[in-house]
Amino acid sequence: MTDRIEIAGLRIARELHEFVAREALPGTGVEADAFWNGFSAIIHDLAPKNRALLAKRDAIQEQIDGWYREHGAPVDMEAYKGFLKEIGYLVP
């Protein structure tokens, strides 16, 4: 199991924490606490949108899987492209 460090409301892999402290931040003028607090704010701000996008991806994948179950092989590419546009996977 990966060793983790709790910082700024996040559980960070020790290796990532050490990389940021030793390799990424030196010479940038950014302090470690400022980096982790800013990173945490971004993660917490975008997490709900990310969850919604992942749910949408799952729903689209379910529709695609259903299309293949219904239509089988060989695939009618024109019909398939029309279906993908219909479900919003492809945009015109």
C-alpha positions as CSV (number, residue, x, y, z in Angstrom):
1,M,0.0,0.0,0.0
2,T,1.3,3.5,-0.9
3,D,2.5,5.5,2.1
4,R,0.5,8.8,2.2
5,I,1.0,12.2,3.7
6,E,-2.0,14.4,4.7
7,I,-1.6,18.0,3.7
8,A,-4.1,20.7,2.8
9,G,-7.0,18.3,3.1
10,L,-5.5,15.8,0.7
11,R,-3.8,12.5,1.1
12,I,-0.7,12.6,-1.1
13,A,1.6,9.7,-2.0
14,R,4.9,10.2,-0.1
15,E,6.8,9.9,-3.4
16,L,4.8,12.7,-5.0
17,H,5.2,14.9,-2.0
18,E,9.0,14.4,-2.0
19,F,9.2,15.0,-5.8
20,V,7.3,18.3,-5.4
21,A,9.5,19.4,-2.5
22,R,12.8,18.3,-4.0
23,E,12.4,18.6,-7.7
24,A,9.4,20.6,-8.8
25,L,9.3,23.6,-6.5
26,P,13.0,24.6,-5.9
27,G,13.8,27.7,-7.9
28,T,10.2,28.6,-8.7
29,G,9.7,30.9,-5.7
30,V,6.6,28.9,-4.7
31,E,6.5,27.7,-1.1
32,A,5.4,24.1,-0.5
33,D,2.4,25.2,1.7
34,A,1.2,27.6,-1.0
35,F,1.5,24.9,-3.7
36,W,-0.4,22.3,-1.7
37,N,-3.1,24.7,-0.6
38,G,-3.6,25.9,-4.1
39,F,-3.6,22.4,-5.5
40,S,-6.1,21.3,-2.9
41,A,-8.4,24.3,-3.8
42,I,-8.3,23.3,-7.4
43,I,-9.0,19.6,-6.7
44,H,-11.9,20.4,-4.4
45,D,-13.3,23.0,-6.9
46,L,-13.2,20.6,-9.9
47,A,-14.1,17.3,-8.1
48,P,-17.8,17.7,-8.6
49,K,-17.4,18.5,-12.3
50,N,-15.1,15.6,-12.7
51,R,-17.6,13.2,-11.1
52,A,-20.3,14.5,-13.4
53,L,-18.1,14.0,-16.5
54,L,-17.2,10.5,-15.4
55,A,-20.9,9.7,-14.9
56,K,-21.7,11.0,-18.3
57,R,-18.9,8.9,-19.8
58,D,-20.3,5.8,-18.1
59,A,-23.8,6.6,-19.5
60,I,-22.5,7.1,-23.0
61,Q,-20.5,3.9,-22.8
62,E,-23.6,2.0,-21.7
63,Q,-25.5,3.3,-24.7
64,I,-22.6,2.3,-27.1
65,D,-22.5,-1.1,-25.5
66,G,-26.2,-1.4,-26.0
67,W,-26.0,-0.4,-29.6
68,Y,-23.4,-3.2,-30.3
69,R,-25.6,-5.7,-28.5
70,E,-28.5,-4.7,-30.7
71,H,-26.7,-4.5,-34.0
72,G,-23.9,-7.0,-33.8
73,A,-21.4,-7.4,-36.6
74,P,-20.7,-6.4,-39.3
75,V,-21.0,-2.7,-38.3
76,D,-22.9,-0.4,-40.6
77,M,-20.5,2.6,-40.1
78,E,-23.0,5.2,-41.4
79,A,-25.7,4.0,-38.9
80,Y,-23.1,3.8,-36.2
81,K,-21.8,7.4,-36.9
82,G,-25.4,8.6,-36.9
83,F,-26.0,6.9,-33.5
84,L,-22.8,8.5,-32.0
85,K,-24.0,11.9,-33.2
86,E,-27.4,11.3,-31.7
87,I,-26.0,10.5,-28.3
88,G,-23.6,13.4,-28.3
89,Y,-20.5,11.4,-28.6
90,L,-19.7,12.9,-32.0
91,V,-20.5,16.5,-32.8
92,P,-21.4,17.7,-36.2
